[in-house]
Amino acid sequence: MNLVIVSYGMAEVRDGQYYVNQKWGQFINELREYVDSLEVVMEKAPEKFQQYAYHLDPAVRVHLVGEFTGGIVGKLQQLMRKRSVLKRVIRDADLVMIFAPQMTAGIAAALARQYQKPYFVYVGSDWIEVAPFMVGTDNWIKKLLVPVYRWIGKRMEQRLVQHACFVLVHGRHIYDRLKQWNDRVFETVPMIELREGDFFVREDTCQNDIIRVLFVGVLAPRKGVEYLLYAADQVRKQIPKVECVIVGKGTEEYERYLRDIVRELQLEDVVQFVGYIEPFQRLLEYYRSADIFVLPSLGEGFPRVIYEAQSQGLPVIASNIATLRSQLQDGENAVLFSPGNSRALADAIMQLVMNEELRKNLIRKGYQSVQGRVGKRTTPQQVIDLIAQNRCVQMTQRRSQRITSSRGRERKQ
C-alpha cells in the first residue's frame, strides 16, 4: 500500500536529511513500518528555524513546499504550489491521510475524489475556533475576511468529512460536531510519547519559596501566551517570587512581540523563554520542576500538553473554550478561566497557590483523567486498525501478517 500524508507540519533539511518535531517524526516512522511506501507533503521550515533534532526514516519520501512569502497573495501562491505537488503524489497513491484544519485539506480531498482515491481525515483542532488565527487579524481587511473564511471552512470541512473513509478527531467537542456528517468518526489515541512508566507521582505542588508557572506549546497567536505574561505581571505584585517558564518556539515576529511585552512590563527576572525542548525526557524535567501548568489558548483541539502536565502531577489552568471544556471540568480536573482575560488568569493562579485542597484534588483527578488515555496503543496502530476495519484499501496478505505478528510480539511483552 502506498500511503500519502498531507500534513500541516514543517520539516527542516540539513545534510540531506529531513528533521521534524519528535512526536510527529515518531508517528511517521512507525506508520512507515506498516505500509509498503509512505510519502509526506509538508512545508519547508524557515531557514532560521533550526529547532528540530528528530530525523525521518530515509525510506519516507518527503515533498516540501516552500514557506509562504507573506500576506494573502503569498498564501494563495503557496496553495497553488501545494496543489501542483499534491496532484502528482495523490494520483499514484493507494490511500491518502489528510490533516485538517487547513485550506490544503480541501484541495487534497478534491484531488482524491477526482482520481478516485480513498482518504481519511485527522482533525487536530476546531476549524471555526482557529479561523481568526489562520487568516490573521492584524489589519482591517483580514478582520473582514474571518467570517468569510469561517463560512468557507465550515462547508469545506463538511464535504471533507462526508466523503472520508473515516475521521480521527482530537477532542469530544469536535467528535460531536462531525458525527452528524459521517458515522465513522473516532477519537484519536493521543499522539504523544508518554507511557505509564513516565508518570511522576506527587500529592502537591507550590511547596517551595519560588512558584514556577509553566507553558508548553508552539508560540503562536492562538495560544494566547501574551495573556499569561500580563497575568504574571499581576501575580508578582502579590507573590514576588514567581517564575513563568515558556517552553516552545514560533515565528520571529510573534516571539519578538512577546519579548517586547516582557520588556514593557519589566518581567525579565520573571519570564524565561527556553525554546523548543527535545528529547521528551528532557521536557519531562520542566514539567516536574513546575508548580502550575497554564494553557491560555484561544483555539485548540485537545492538546497533548494537557495529558503531559497531568501525568507529571501538575494542577492545570486552561481557557474555557469549547474544545477544552469538553474534557476538562472546572474545579474537578482543571481550573478554567475566560479566554483572553489576563485578570481572570491571574486570579486562577492565585487561587491555586492559596488553596492546597484544590491543588491536591486537581492533581489526583488529573492522574485519573490521563491514565485511561495513554500507554495502551500508539496512534499509528489505531490508524492501521481503522484502515483495515473500514476497508479503505485491500491490504496485502503480507502486510496483514506483519500487523498481526507485531501485535503478537506486543502481547508477549
C-alpha positions as CSV (number, residue, x, y, z in Angstrom):
1,M,0.0,0.0,0.0
2,N,1.3,3.4,-0.9
3,L,0.1,5.9,1.7
4,V,0.3,9.7,1.1
5,I,0.1,12.0,4.1
6,V,-1.0,15.7,3.5
7,S,0.3,17.4,6.6
8,Y,0.3,20.9,8.1
9,G,3.6,20.2,9.7
10,M,7.1,21.6,8.8
11,A,10.4,20.0,8.1
12,E,14.0,21.2,8.1
13,V,16.6,19.9,5.6
14,R,20.1,19.5,7.0
15,D,22.9,17.5,5.4
16,G,20.4,15.8,3.1
17,Q,18.2,14.6,5.9
18,Y,14.7,15.7,7.0
19,Y,14.3,16.8,10.6
20,V,10.9,17.3,12.2
21,N,9.1,17.6,15.6
22,Q,9.9,14.5,17.6
23,K,6.3,13.4,18.2
24,W,5.4,13.9,14.5
25,G,8.6,12.1,13.4
26,Q,7.9,9.1,15.6
27,F,4.3,8.9,14.2
28,I,5.6,8.9,10.6
29,N,8.4,6.5,11.2
30,E,6.2,4.0,13.0
31,L,3.5,4.3,10.4
32,R,6.1,3.6,7.7
33,E,6.6,0.1,9.2
34,Y,3.0,-0.9,8.3
35,V,2.9,0.2,4.7
36,D,4.8,-0.6,1.5
37,S,5.7,3.1,0.9
38,L,5.0,6.4,2.6
39,E,5.1,9.9,1.1
40,V,4.6,13.1,3.1
41,V,3.7,16.5,1.9
42,M,4.7,19.3,4.3
43,E,6.0,22.8,4.5
44,K,9.7,23.7,4.5
45,A,10.6,25.4,7.8
46,P,12.1,28.9,7.6
47,E,15.9,29.0,7.2
48,K,16.5,30.4,10.7
49,F,14.2,27.8,12.4
50,Q,16.7,25.0,13.2
51,Q,15.0,23.6,16.2
52,Y,14.2,20.0,15.3
53,A,16.5,17.2,16.2
54,Y,14.5,14.1,15.1
55,H,15.1,12.9,11.6
56,L,12.8,10.9,9.4
57,D,13.4,7.4,8.1
58,P,15.3,7.7,4.8
59,A,12.7,5.4,3.3
60,V,10.0,8.1,3.7
61,R,9.6,10.2,0.6
62,V,9.2,13.9,1.6
63,H,7.7,16.6,-0.7
64,L,8.5,20.0,0.7
65,V,6.5,23.1,-0.3
66,G,8.4,26.4,0.3
67,E,7.1,28.7,3.1
68,F,4.7,31.4,2.0
69,T,6.1,34.9,1.3
70,G,3.6,36.7,3.4
71,G,0.2,38.2,3.0
72,I,-2.9,36.9,1.2
73,V,-1.1,36.8,-2.2
74,G,1.7,34.8,-0.7
75,K,-0.7,32.3,0.8
76,L,-2.5,31.9,-2.5
77,Q,0.8,31.3,-4.3
78,Q,1.7,28.7,-1.7
79,L,-1.6,26.9,-2.2
80,M,-1.0,26.7,-5.9
81,R,2.4,25.3,-5.4
82,K,0.9,22.7,-3.0
83,R,-1.8,21.8,-5.5
84,S,0.8,21.0,-8.1
85,V,2.7,18.7,-5.7
86,L,-0.5,17.1,-4.4
87,K,-1.8,16.4,-7.9
88,R,1.4,14.5,-8.7
89,V,1.6,12.4,-5.5
90,I,-2.2,11.7,-4.9
91,R,-2.5,10.4,-8.5
92,D,-0.2,7.5,-7.6
93,A,-1.5,6.9,-4.1
94,D,-3.5,3.9,-2.8
95,L,-4.7,5.9,0.2
96,V,-4.5,9.5,1.4
97,M,-4.3,10.8,5.0
98,I,-5.4,14.4,5.2
99,F,-4.7,16.6,8.2
100,A,-7.1,19.4,9.0
101,P,-8.0,22.3,9.5
102,Q,-6.1,23.8,6.6
103,M,-7.2,25.0,3.1
104,T,-4.8,22.4,1.7
105,A,-7.1,19.7,3.1
106,G,-9.9,20.8,0.8
107,I,-7.6,20.7,-2.2
108,A,-6.2,17.3,-1.3
109,A,-9.7,15.8,-0.8
110,A,-10.9,17.2,-4.1
111,L,-8.0,15.7,-5.9
112,A,-8.5,12.4,-4.1
113,R,-12.1,12.3,-5.3
114,Q,-11.0,13.3,-8.8
115,Y,-8.6,10.4,-9.0
116,Q,-11.0,8.1,-7.1
117,K,-8.5,7.6,-4.3
118,P,-9.9,6.7,-0.8
119,Y,-8.9,9.1,2.0
120,F,-9.3,9.6,5.7
121,V,-9.0,12.7,7.8
122,Y,-7.2,13.7,11.0
123,V,-8.9,16.8,12.6
124,G,-6.5,18.3,15.1
125,S,-8.4,21.4,16.1
126,D,-11.7,23.2,15.7
127,W,-11.8,24.9,12.3
128,I,-14.3,27.5,13.5
129,E,-12.3,28.4,16.6
130,V,-8.9,28.8,14.9
131,A,-10.2,30.7,11.8
132,P,-9.0,34.1,13.1
133,F,-5.5,32.8,13.6
134,M,-5.3,31.1,10.2
135,V,-6.4,34.3,8.4
136,G,-4.8,36.8,10.8
137,T,-6.4,39.9,12.4
138,D,-3.5,42.4,12.1
139,N,-5.4,44.7,9.7
140,W,-9.0,45.5,8.9
141,I,-9.0,43.6,5.6
142,K,-8.1,40.3,7.4
143,K,-10.7,41.0,10.1
144,L,-13.3,41.3,7.4
145,L,-12.1,38.0,5.9
146,V,-12.5,36.0,9.1
147,P,-16.3,35.3,8.8
148,V,-15.8,34.5,5.1
149,Y,-13.0,32.0,6.0
150,R,-15.3,30.5,8.7
151,W,-18.1,30.1,6.1
152,I,-15.7,28.5,3.6
153,G,-14.1,26.4,6.2
154,K,-17.3,25.0,7.6
155,R,-18.5,23.9,4.1
156,M,-15.1,22.6,3.2
157,E,-15.0,20.6,6.4
158,Q,-18.5,19.2,5.9
159,R,-17.6,17.9,2.4
160,L,-14.2,16.7,3.6
161,V,-15.8,14.6,6.3
162,Q,-18.8,13.3,4.4
163,H,-16.6,11.6,1.8
164,A,-13.9,10.2,4.1
165,C,-13.4,6.5,4.8
166,F,-13.2,7.5,8.5
167,V,-12.3,10.6,10.6
168,L,-10.0,10.8,13.6
169,V,-10.6,13.8,15.9
170,H,-8.9,15.5,18.8
171,G,-11.5,16.2,21.5
172,R,-15.1,15.3,22.3
173,H,-16.4,18.7,21.1
174,I,-15.1,18.1,17.6
175,Y,-16.3,14.5,17.7
176,D,-19.9,15.5,18.5
177,R,-20.0,18.1,15.7
178,L,-18.6,16.0,12.9
179,K,-20.6,12.9,13.8
180,Q,-23.6,14.4,12.0
181,W,-21.8,14.1,8.6
182,N,-20.1,10.7,9.0
183,D,-20.9,7.8,11.4
184,R,-17.2,6.6,11.2
185,V,-15.8,9.3,13.5
186,F,-13.3,8.2,16.2
187,E,-11.4,10.0,19.0
188,T,-7.7,9.7,18.3
189,V,-5.2,8.0,20.5
190,P,-3.1,10.9,21.8
191,M,-0.1,11.4,19.6
192,I,2.3,11.5,22.5
193,E,5.4,9.6,23.7
194,L,4.0,9.3,27.2
195,R,3.9,5.8,28.7
196,E,2.7,4.7,32.1
197,G,6.3,4.4,33.3
198,D,6.8,8.2,32.7
199,F,4.2,9.2,35.3
200,F,5.6,11.4,38.1
201,V,3.6,10.9,41.2
202,R,3.2,13.7,43.8
203,E,0.4,14.8,46.1
204,D,1.0,18.6,46.0
205,T,3.0,21.5,44.4
206,C,3.7,25.1,45.4
207,Q,5.7,24.0,48.4
208,N,8.9,26.0,47.6
209,D,9.7,29.7,48.0
210,I,9.5,30.2,44.2
211,I,6.3,29.4,42.4
212,R,7.0,28.2,38.9
213,V,4.3,28.6,36.3
214,L,4.8,26.6,33.1
215,F,3.6,26.9,29.5
216,V,4.5,24.3,26.8
217,G,3.5,24.7,23.1
218,V,4.1,26.5,19.9
219,L,4.4,30.2,20.2
220,A,1.6,31.4,18.0
221,P,-1.2,34.0,18.5
222,R,-3.9,31.3,19.0
223,K,-2.0,30.0,22.1
224,G,-2.7,33.3,23.9
225,V,0.8,33.5,25.6
226,E,0.6,37.3,25.9
227,Y,-2.3,36.9,28.4
228,L,-0.1,34.7,30.5
229,L,2.6,37.4,30.5
230,Y,0.1,40.1,31.6
231,A,-1.2,37.7,34.3
232,A,2.3,37.1,35.5
233,D,2.8,40.8,35.9
234,Q,-0.3,40.9,38.2
235,V,0.6,37.8,40.1
236,R,4.1,39.1,41.0
237,K,2.6,42.0,42.8
238,Q,1.2,39.6,45.3
239,I,3.8,36.8,45.1
240,P,7.2,38.4,44.4
241,K,8.9,35.1,43.9
242,V,7.1,33.8,40.9
243,E,8.6,32.5,37.7
244,C,7.0,32.0,34.3
245,V,8.7,29.4,32.1
246,I,7.8,29.4,28.4
247,V,8.7,26.2,26.5
248,G,8.3,26.4,22.7
249,K,9.2,28.3,19.6
250,G,7.3,30.2,17.0
251,T,7.8,32.8,14.3
252,E,10.3,35.5,14.8
253,E,7.6,38.1,14.6
254,Y,5.4,36.6,17.4
255,E,8.4,35.9,19.6
256,R,9.6,39.5,19.2
257,Y,6.1,40.6,20.2
258,L,6.2,38.5,23.4
259,R,9.6,39.7,24.3
260,D,8.5,43.3,23.8
261,I,5.7,42.7,26.3
262,V,8.3,41.3,28.8
263,R,10.5,44.4,28.4
264,E,7.5,46.8,28.6
265,L,6.3,45.1,31.9
266,Q,9.9,44.7,33.2
267,L,9.4,41.0,33.6
268,E,13.0,40.0,32.6
269,D,13.5,38.5,36.1
270,V,10.2,36.6,36.0
271,V,9.8,35.2,32.5
272,Q,12.2,32.6,30.9
273,F,12.0,31.7,27.2
274,V,13.7,28.4,26.9
275,G,12.8,27.5,23.3
276,Y,11.9,24.1,21.9
277,I,12.9,21.2,24.1
278,E,13.9,17.7,22.9
279,P,14.2,14.9,23.7
280,F,11.0,14.1,25.5
281,Q,12.6,13.0,28.7
282,R,14.3,16.4,29.0
283,L,10.9,18.1,28.5
284,L,9.5,16.0,31.4
285,E,12.1,17.6,33.7
286,Y,10.4,21.0,33.0
287,Y,7.0,19.6,34.0
288,R,8.5,18.1,37.1
289,S,10.2,21.3,38.3
290,A,7.0,23.3,37.8
291,D,4.1,24.0,40.2
292,I,1.3,25.0,37.9
293,F,0.6,24.4,34.2
294,V,-1.2,27.1,32.2
295,L,-2.7,26.8,28.7
296,P,-4.2,30.2,27.8
297,S,-5.3,29.1,24.2
298,L,-7.9,30.9,22.2
299,G,-8.4,27.9,19.8
300,E,-7.4,24.2,20.2
301,G,-8.2,20.6,19.5
302,F,-7.4,18.7,22.7
303,P,-3.7,19.4,23.1
304,R,-1.4,16.6,24.3
305,V,0.4,19.0,26.7
306,I,-2.7,18.7,29.0
307,Y,-2.0,14.9,29.2
308,E,1.7,15.5,29.7
309,A,1.1,18.0,32.5
310,Q,-1.5,15.9,34.3
311,S,0.8,12.8,34.1
312,Q,3.5,14.8,35.9
313,G,1.3,15.8,38.8
314,L,0.7,19.4,37.8
315,P,-2.6,21.2,38.5
316,V,-3.9,22.6,35.2
317,I,-5.3,26.1,34.4
318,A,-6.9,26.3,30.9
319,S,-9.0,28.6,28.8
320,N,-12.7,28.0,28.9
321,I,-13.1,27.3,25.2
322,A,-15.4,24.6,23.8
323,T,-12.7,22.1,22.8
324,L,-11.1,22.2,26.2
325,R,-14.2,22.2,28.4
326,S,-15.5,19.1,26.6
327,Q,-12.8,17.1,28.6
328,L,-11.8,19.5,31.4
329,Q,-14.3,20.2,34.2
330,D,-13.8,23.4,36.1
331,G,-12.9,22.6,39.7
332,E,-12.6,18.9,39.0
333,N,-9.5,18.2,36.8
334,A,-8.7,21.8,35.9
335,V,-9.4,25.4,36.7
336,L,-11.0,27.1,33.6
337,F,-10.9,30.9,33.0
338,S,-12.4,33.2,30.5
339,P,-10.2,33.2,27.3
340,G,-8.2,36.3,26.7
341,N,-8.8,37.6,30.2
342,S,-5.4,38.1,31.9
343,R,-7.1,39.3,35.2
344,A,-9.1,36.1,35.4
345,L,-6.0,34.0,34.6
346,A,-4.0,35.8,37.4
347,D,-6.9,35.2,39.8
348,A,-6.9,31.5,38.8
349,I,-3.1,31.2,39.5
350,M,-3.5,32.9,42.9
351,Q,-6.4,30.6,43.7
352,L,-4.2,27.6,43.2
353,V,-1.3,29.0,45.1
354,M,-3.5,29.7,48.1
355,N,-5.8,26.7,48.0
356,E,-4.0,23.5,49.0
357,E,-7.1,21.3,48.9
358,L,-8.0,22.4,45.4
359,R,-4.4,21.7,44.1
360,K,-4.4,18.2,45.6
361,N,-7.8,17.5,44.1
362,L,-6.8,18.7,40.6
363,I,-3.6,16.6,40.8
364,R,-5.5,13.5,41.8
365,K,-8.3,13.9,39.2
366,G,-5.7,14.8,36.6
367,Y,-3.9,11.5,37.1
368,Q,-7.2,9.7,36.7
369,S,-8.1,11.6,33.5
370,V,-4.8,10.7,31.8
371,Q,-4.3,7.1,33.0
372,G,-7.0,5.8,30.7
373,R,-5.7,7.7,27.7
374,V,-2.1,6.7,27.3
375,G,0.1,3.7,27.0
376,K,-2.5,1.3,25.6
377,R,-1.5,1.6,21.9
378,T,0.0,4.2,19.6
379,T,-1.7,6.4,17.1
380,P,-0.2,4.6,14.1
381,Q,-1.6,1.3,15.4
382,Q,-5.0,2.9,15.7
383,V,-4.7,4.2,12.2
384,I,-3.8,0.8,10.7
385,D,-6.7,-0.8,12.7
386,L,-9.2,1.7,11.3
387,I,-7.9,1.3,7.7
388,A,-8.5,-2.4,7.9
389,Q,-11.8,-2.2,9.7
390,N,-13.2,0.4,7.3
391,R,-11.7,-1.4,4.2
392,C,-10.3,1.7,2.8
393,V,-7.7,-0.3,0.9
394,Q,-7.5,-4.0,0.3
395,M,-4.3,-4.7,2.2
396,T,-2.0,-7.4,1.0
397,Q,-1.8,-10.7,3.0
398,R,1.9,-10.0,3.6
399,R,1.1,-6.6,5.2
400,S,-1.7,-8.1,7.3
401,Q,0.7,-10.7,8.6
402,R,3.2,-8.0,9.6
403,I,0.5,-6.2,11.6
404,T,-0.7,-9.5,13.2
405,S,2.8,-10.6,14.2
406,S,3.6,-7.1,15.5
407,R,0.6,-7.3,17.8
408,G,1.6,-10.8,18.8
409,R,5.0,-9.5,20.0
410,E,3.3,-6.7,22.0
411,R,1.1,-9.2,23.8
412,K,4.1,-11.3,24.7
413,Q,5.8,-8.3,26.1
